[in-house]
């Protein structure tokens, strides 16, 4: 089943540009993974320090396998730029 993974993140003070760049670099790495159907990055219009990163995958297994290939080091620059841990949600396509 196709799925989407959503991450809502809040940049630490003064870190929005660093977080945005780190997410763009992660998106490039994800695009090389098997089973990816793309990524999108959105910024909250009312709270510009809030970003939402979306990953689309062919299956939960593809997303899990990519996480293992990328490793925790791929996420370290993102985590360093956050005010708090991200909120993550997995969504399955119904239609």
Order of alpha helices (4+ residues) and beta strands (2+ residues): beta-alpha-beta-beta-alpha-alpha-beta
